[in-house]
Amino acid sequence: MTEFEFLDIMHRAEMLKNNARHSWTSQDRHESVAEHSWRLAFMVLMYSYELKKEFPEVDIDKVLRMCIIHDLGEAFTGDIPSFYKTDADSVKESDILLDWFRSMPAPFDTELPALWEEMEALETTEARIYKAFDKIEAVVQHDEAKLSTWLPLERELQLTYGAENMKFSRKLQKLRAVIDEETRKKIAEGR
């Protein structure tokens, strides 16, 4: 990879710092896509020893790579909240991202599309872990934000969003139960 190719890739990825997500931070501002991706990866890192206990064969480095690239398509499309995102939106974002990956220098032109396809298939433990934590991070972020930033539909969605993605793991189900209790407390207190 040349220095120019590297910088071109970094300039595009920088858009994730500028693209706001629907979620708000505890400091009452929209979070960026980059902030979400960073904390998603940090969550996996901090929970990695628990994951290795349940899934000794899991490749945590692969999960971290998945977390880092999972929202790169939003550098082209911006963020669309999950409750507004259509299948057509998802296909468009995936197609744009795959085209970008394939235009990169070797070995990324083949490694990143293969990783993306594994993520999309959700058949490996690594892909399931990444997807579960993608949902967990969003739920935790909502719990950290003021209740006044939530849309009315999010009071119910907060307790169901991504719950299906935890079913493959006893540890993640336990973590989700603790997060759900935090959500219920927040709603009950009206804060």
Helices and strands as residue ranges (DSSP letters): H 3-13, H 15-18, E 20-24, E 30-32, H 33-54, H 60-69, H 74-77, H 87-102, H 108-121, H 125-144, G 147-149, H 154-157, G 163-166, H 170-189
